[in-house]
Amino acid sequence: MTTHRLKSVLMATVVATGAFCSVASQANTLDAIIKVGEEKTAAAKQSQAKIDRLAEEARDLLTDYKTVMKQVDGLKVYNARLQRQIDNQERRIADIDTSIDDVTVIQRQMMPLVIRMIDGLEQFVELDVPFNLDERRARIEFLRDNVDRSDITVAEKFRQVLEAYNIELQYGRGMETYSDTIELNGVTRDVDFLRIGRVSLVYQTTDGEESGVWNPETKSWDSLPSGDYAAAIRKGVRIAKKQATIELLNMPVAAPEAN
């Protein structure tokens, strides 16, 4: 009987011990599972953080790419416009080169033209009504002196000649008076000249006793009857000096020549 009880106790002890060992083993397994789960969770968090970082970097790169592409598009438009400007400048340079070549040819032809114009002007003055001869001859001499000057461009020489021609042109449209001397019958007299365009050039001595007119046919001075023209010449001198109002004057005028 005692022996039977002892066996029962031993059996219960063994069963209890096995159950305890089984529980302990299950506890260890659960801890291991939990630890693995925690490790996986931590790894997943790290992976997610890495994914988030990579996604952020990708978004930043995409933004940078879009910005760069906009800049590239802008640069393409800018470069296209610059190219058009460069093409236009190249055409202008070609035109300028052609103009320079043409100017060189023109300059070689301009100097002979300027000289011929001065010669023609001088001949015209000598054949024209002899008014202000000293001034007009000095102007022609000035032009001749400038022809050989290297510090004056051909264009400026040509402009000066054109200006002299314009001055001569204006002489035919105005009325003026000036004082000078004239030789009458071998005697030098002080006179007042009155020029009416190129139609008439008359003189009157300062004492008013003698008057005359330039004869373009004989290239000499003809005396005028003092009673016919003396008063008209005096009136014309006053009008030219703006000392009297303009009015009709009885002046000697040479008849037009037949062609």
Summary of the structure (lengths in Angstrom):
residues: 259
radius of gyration: 59.4
end to end distance: 184.9
largest distance: 199.8
contacts: 589
relative contact order: 0.05
helix: 67%
strand: 14%
